[in-house]
Amino acid sequence: MTREEVYNKVADMISDQFEIDRSKISGSLNFQQDLDADSIDFVEFVLNLESEFDASIADEDAEKLNTVDEAVDYIVSHSNN
């Protein structure tokens, strides 16, 4: 899967989960600052990423995922697809 395909899928997931217009999502979007995601929202999002991309995201790594680009880059480098 290309980085662009992963980005588009992640952006769609964010749009659905956080009820934000897809056109307002960019790579620099910060989960906590821009989406006001609390820890439960973020954990749920990480679980959805793991399921969608057949990836395993360690808790220590998840804590470092602050932006859409960071999440996409992590998935691209750790996906089992």
Contacts in CASP RR format, 6 or more apart in sequence:
PFRMAT RR
TARGET T0000
AUTHOR 0000-0000-0000
METHOD contacts of the structure
MODEL  1
MTREEVYNKVADMISDQFEIDRSKISGSLNFQQDLDADSIDFVEFVLNLE
SEFDASIADEDAEKLNTVDEAVDYIVSHSNN
1 53 0 8 1.000
1 76 0 8 1.000
1 79 0 8 1.000
1 81 0 8 1.000
3 72 0 8 1.000
3 73 0 8 1.000
3 76 0 8 1.000
6 53 0 8 1.000
6 72 0 8 1.000
6 75 0 8 1.000
6 76 0 8 1.000
6 79 0 8 1.000
7 27 0 8 1.000
7 68 0 8 1.000
7 72 0 8 1.000
9 52 0 8 1.000
9 53 0 8 1.000
10 49 0 8 1.000
10 68 0 8 1.000
10 71 0 8 1.000
10 72 0 8 1.000
10 75 0 8 1.000
11 22 0 8 1.000
11 25 0 8 1.000
11 68 0 8 1.000
12 22 0 8 1.000
13 45 0 8 1.000
13 48 0 8 1.000
13 49 0 8 1.000
13 52 0 8 1.000
14 20 0 8 1.000
14 25 0 8 1.000
14 29 0 8 1.000
14 35 0 8 1.000
14 45 0 8 1.000
14 68 0 8 1.000
15 21 0 8 1.000
15 22 0 8 1.000
15 25 0 8 1.000
17 41 0 8 1.000
17 44 0 8 1.000
17 45 0 8 1.000
17 48 0 8 1.000
18 35 0 8 1.000
18 37 0 8 1.000
18 41 0 8 1.000
18 45 0 8 1.000
20 35 0 8 1.000
25 68 0 8 1.000
26 68 0 8 1.000
27 67 0 8 1.000
27 68 0 8 1.000
27 69 0 8 1.000
27 72 0 8 1.000
28 67 0 8 1.000
28 68 0 8 1.000
28 69 0 8 1.000
29 35 0 8 1.000
29 67 0 8 1.000
29 68 0 8 1.000
30 66 0 8 1.000
30 67 0 8 1.000
31 37 0 8 1.000
31 42 0 8 1.000
31 45 0 8 1.000
31 65 0 8 1.000
31 66 0 8 1.000
31 67 0 8 1.000
32 42 0 8 1.000
32 66 0 8 1.000
35 41 0 8 1.000
37 45 0 8 1.000
42 62 0 8 1.000
43 62 0 8 1.000
46 57 0 8 1.000
46 62 0 8 1.000
46 65 0 8 1.000
49 55 0 8 1.000
49 57 0 8 1.000
49 71 0 8 1.000
49 75 0 8 1.000
50 56 0 8 1.000
50 57 0 8 1.000
53 75 0 8 1.000
53 79 0 8 1.000
53 80 0 8 1.000
53 81 0 8 1.000
54 79 0 8 1.000
54 80 0 8 1.000
54 81 0 8 1.000
55 74 0 8 1.000
55 75 0 8 1.000
55 78 0 8 1.000
55 79 0 8 1.000
55 80 0 8 1.000
56 78 0 8 1.000
56 80 0 8 1.000
57 65 0 8 1.000
57 74 0 8 1.000
57 78 0 8 1.000
61 74 0 8 1.000
64 70 0 8 1.000
65 71 0 8 1.000
65 74 0 8 1.000
END
